[in-house]
Amino acid sequence: EQSSDKKEGKSNIPEHKIIGEAFNCYVMVEYEGSLLIIDKHAAHERIIFEDLKKSRKNDGRVAYQTLILPITAILTPGEISALEEFSDEIKSLGFEFSLNGKAADITAIPDAITANDAETLFVKILDDITEGRGNPSVTESIRREKALYQIACKAAIKGGRIYNSNIIEWLVGRVLLLPDITVCPHGRPIA
């Protein structure tokens, strides 16, 4: 079966055949006389990461979604200090928030993640900033890149789960259209 990517209007996806999945983690694809084994999570994580980087280039900020009800994150004094010092950087990642004593009321989150993951990710980013703040070699661009890795990881499909065949076909098509991308943002091979 030849896959197509009608949603994105891509008719230039190389010819291939999806022949199955192993452990609901790896997709086996016949491609150019070879067997390509794609790690679903690692591949999707890298695709999201590339999309996040592209969207930031356009306006400098990750796409975000406004929440109907804020999520309250209880913060340590170090996290509050990092939030105050790096407020613009955190906002560029798709978060909106207001400080409320020892907590932050999160009113918008990156579009790629769910509300369930938002508080944990918000605090993790603050902790990473706090840890790297005293290190002059950790630049703003490195911090942002690491935060984008975390957003992509939270948003990516999960290994071990069953997904609709259309999602798998879309994923394989994107991997084949991005031949230079061989690892996830953390360095794990995608195929």
Wavefront OBJ file of the C-alpha trace (Angstrom):
o trace
v 0.000 0.000 0.000
v 1.405 3.351 -0.952
v 0.916 5.987 1.713
v -0.119 9.528 1.009
v -0.326 12.668 3.070
v -3.505 14.372 1.910
v -3.843 16.623 4.964
v -0.590 18.405 4.205
v -1.025 18.114 0.442
v 2.309 16.339 0.038
v 2.380 14.203 -3.066
v 6.172 13.975 -3.055
v 6.456 11.403 -0.248
v 8.798 8.698 -1.542
v 7.236 5.378 -2.467
v 7.159 3.019 0.496
v 5.112 0.273 2.104
v 4.227 0.031 5.782
v 4.458 -3.665 6.610
v 3.632 -3.607 10.308
v 4.523 -2.636 13.844
v 6.514 -4.308 16.595
v 5.572 -3.860 20.262
v 3.416 -0.849 19.262
v 6.707 1.100 19.343
v 8.381 0.507 15.984
v 6.946 0.838 12.479
v 8.457 -1.400 9.789
v 8.612 0.172 6.349
v 9.858 -1.198 3.026
v 11.723 1.717 1.485
v 14.193 1.820 -1.415
v 14.965 -1.898 -1.180
v 15.594 -1.751 2.554
v 13.713 -2.303 5.769
v 13.356 0.911 7.747
v 12.388 0.553 11.411
v 10.983 3.823 12.782
v 10.752 4.531 16.516
v 7.299 6.184 16.715
v 7.971 8.311 19.792
v 11.470 9.465 18.810
v 10.362 10.311 15.259
v 7.272 12.223 16.385
v 9.279 14.057 19.042
v 11.745 15.259 16.389
v 8.969 16.294 13.987
v 7.288 18.357 16.741
v 10.651 19.872 17.715
v 11.312 20.934 14.099
v 7.791 22.389 13.818
v 8.235 24.309 17.099
v 11.554 25.751 15.903
v 9.957 26.799 12.594
v 6.983 28.461 14.284
v 9.325 30.387 16.607
v 11.271 31.734 13.654
v 8.147 33.416 12.310
v 7.190 35.468 15.368
v 9.679 34.485 18.064
v 7.066 32.704 20.173
v 5.769 29.150 20.327
v 2.074 28.785 19.444
v -0.025 28.663 22.599
v -3.530 27.981 23.852
v -5.316 30.114 26.423
v -6.827 28.168 29.306
v -10.388 28.766 30.509
v -9.301 28.110 34.100
v -5.733 28.803 35.198
v -3.477 26.040 36.467
v -1.797 26.927 39.760
v 1.821 25.792 40.209
v 3.281 26.046 43.724
v 6.892 27.242 43.377
v 10.041 27.305 45.469
v 11.745 30.657 46.138
v 14.399 29.735 43.527
v 11.731 28.962 40.932
v 9.950 32.263 41.667
v 13.246 34.108 41.244
v 13.896 32.329 37.916
v 10.360 33.095 36.754
v 10.805 36.796 37.511
v 14.251 36.965 35.903
v 13.412 34.928 32.799
v 9.770 35.932 32.339
v 10.136 36.879 28.651
v 11.986 33.659 27.886
v 9.241 31.552 29.517
v 6.571 33.481 27.593
v 8.423 32.856 24.319
v 7.941 29.124 24.998
v 4.144 29.509 24.938
v 3.362 30.039 28.617
v 1.385 32.969 30.068
v 1.235 33.346 33.815
v 0.925 35.690 36.758
v 2.708 35.394 40.073
v 0.461 34.966 43.069
v 2.536 34.828 46.249
v 4.313 31.457 46.292
v 2.560 30.238 43.149
v 2.141 30.980 39.478
v -1.274 30.987 37.854
v -0.660 29.586 34.366
v -3.207 31.050 31.934
v -1.770 29.822 28.600
v 0.333 26.806 27.635
v 2.236 25.701 24.525
v -0.205 24.490 21.891
v 1.637 21.180 21.503
v 1.003 19.937 25.075
v -2.047 19.056 27.132
v -3.182 20.818 30.282
v -2.325 17.621 32.206
v 1.368 18.039 31.345
v 1.512 21.829 31.701
v 2.304 22.274 35.395
v 5.008 19.594 35.457
v 6.638 20.996 32.332
v 6.430 24.599 33.590
v 8.170 23.690 36.863
v 10.757 21.498 35.037
v 11.696 24.410 32.785
v 12.048 26.696 35.821
v 14.205 24.092 37.598
v 16.457 23.778 34.541
v 16.826 27.569 34.392
v 17.626 27.677 38.116
v 20.302 24.975 37.702
v 21.898 26.644 34.664
v 21.526 30.250 35.808
v 24.942 30.386 37.491
v 26.680 28.828 34.500
v 27.763 31.486 31.979
v 28.137 28.867 29.222
v 24.389 28.151 29.334
v 23.049 30.777 26.982
v 19.463 31.835 26.429
v 19.360 29.927 23.120
v 20.556 26.705 24.811
v 17.926 27.062 27.560
v 15.196 27.658 24.988
v 16.352 24.726 22.875
v 16.266 22.414 25.932
v 12.788 23.686 26.810
v 11.616 22.969 23.248
v 13.011 19.414 23.636
v 10.845 18.987 26.717
v 7.734 20.369 25.032
v 8.273 18.051 22.046
v 8.791 15.032 24.304
v 5.592 15.686 26.281
v 3.581 16.220 23.092
v 4.875 13.212 21.110
v 2.906 10.019 20.663
v 3.911 7.371 23.159
v 5.610 4.080 22.435
v 3.594 1.013 23.369
v 0.267 2.564 22.445
v -1.898 1.727 19.456
v -2.591 4.598 17.052
v -4.873 4.953 14.051
v -3.274 3.883 10.759
v -3.701 7.441 9.386
v -1.460 8.770 12.167
v 1.174 6.117 11.439
v 1.041 6.879 7.706
v 1.422 10.608 8.416
v 4.391 9.913 10.718
v 6.153 7.689 8.176
v 5.535 10.270 5.435
v 7.050 13.062 7.545
v 10.098 10.913 8.379
v 10.646 10.134 4.692
v 10.315 13.827 3.803
v 12.954 14.787 6.387
v 15.857 12.473 5.423
v 18.502 14.644 7.122
v 16.843 14.252 10.497
v 18.078 11.002 11.971
v 17.818 11.454 15.757
v 15.313 12.816 18.259
v 16.206 16.038 20.110
v 17.803 13.940 22.862
v 20.000 12.049 20.380
v 18.087 8.750 20.105
v 17.921 7.379 16.526
v 14.485 7.837 14.981
v 14.977 5.035 12.447
l 1 2 3 4 5 6 7 8 9 10 11 12 13 14 15 16 17 18 19 20 21 22 23 24 25 26 27 28 29 30 31 32 33 34 35 36 37 38 39 40 41 42 43 44 45 46 47 48 49 50 51 52 53 54 55 56 57 58 59 60 61 62 63 64 65 66 67 68 69 70 71 72 73 74 75 76 77 78 79 80 81 82 83 84 85 86 87 88 89 90 91 92 93 94 95 96 97 98 99 100 101 102 103 104 105 106 107 108 109 110 111 112 113 114 115 116 117 118 119 120 121 122 123 124 125 126 127 128 129 130 131 132 133 134 135 136 137 138 139 140 141 142 143 144 145 146 147 148 149 150 151 152 153 154 155 156 157 158 159 160 161 162 163 164 165 166 167 168 169 170 171 172 173 174 175 176 177 178 179 180 181 182 183 184 185 186 187 188 189 190 191
